[in-house]
Amino acid sequence: MDFPRIYLQESLSIEALISFHYFEYAKGFVFDGEQHDFWEILYVDKGEVEVRADDVIHTLQQGNMIFHKPEEFHTVHVRHAHKPPNLIVIAFVCHSEAMSQLANKVVSLGDRERNMLSIITQEGFHAFLPPFDSPSVHLLERNEEASFASEQLIKAYLEILLITLIRKQEARGNVQEAQKLKQSSLQKEKAEVGLVGQIMTYLSDHLADSFTLDDLCQTFHLGKSRMKELFQSQKGMGIMEAFKLLKIEQAKTYMREGPYNITEIASLLGYTSIHYFSRDFKKTVGMSPSDYAKSVKARVQR
């Protein structure tokens, strides 16, 4: 029977190892720098160190890892104020496009990533012969007595470490994007609340006037659909209905205060006819203006 096969995809592959170092530097050490066509990672196992990557200077603490991309000029400087560092430096060839997500990055390794790097380091000590602490020695010499598959474990764990860190970068990017979207949404909502508040204040100050939707859109430089969208989202009604409610609420206030009769109130609120005013009032309040005025007086007399 012929069973179908799934040939597993490789999204990232280490093609070759260039160098493997474990440095224990003293205060004042300076590495003048280099530039090459392969990737290099530098991890601070202890202490702290200053690293230059092209034109950017980083001070790395214990637990930090920096990625030097191909053709990036980089230097190392242990200043006298620094705690003497122990550094793991591994250079390798990898042409995966996904590595671009680690370019120019300084990351802090968690326990899981540190354990992976520890395995890579121990396997490196088994797979190759010293020295491991000479900046000028890049030629790796195989140890004929190395444990079974040491080089393969270095490749496998280094690939897993890189994949894990790339996934972290993607997750961080997704979180940041979500935060930006949320912030943008909150800013938009705040701006919309402010704009509707502005419009409502304007309407409150012009209750004696009569406006059309076109008039208000022109005043606030908004399209009709945008104006409708704003008031529906903020007030649950259209702007003309909101304006009418403001007029009716003011009419009720006038009636409670008592200085005007119904005809005068209708006029003060920009109604051309008491009939239209009474119609809007009854539709909104549930009783005619005269009935509402009587109910107000009845409450006062009790």
HUTA-V103819 format. One record per helix or strand of 3 or more residues. SS is the DSSP state (helix for helix, strand for strand). FROM is the first residue (numbers start at 0). LEN is the number of residues. If there is no record, write none. Layout:
ss,from,len
SS,FROM,LEN
SS,FROM,LEN
This chain:
ss,from,len
strand,15,9
strand,29,5
strand,38,8
strand,47,6
strand,55,6
strand,63,5
strand,73,4
strand,85,8
helix,96,6
strand,105,3
helix,110,17
helix,149,55
helix,212,7
helix,223,12
helix,238,19
helix,261,7
helix,273,12
helix,288,13
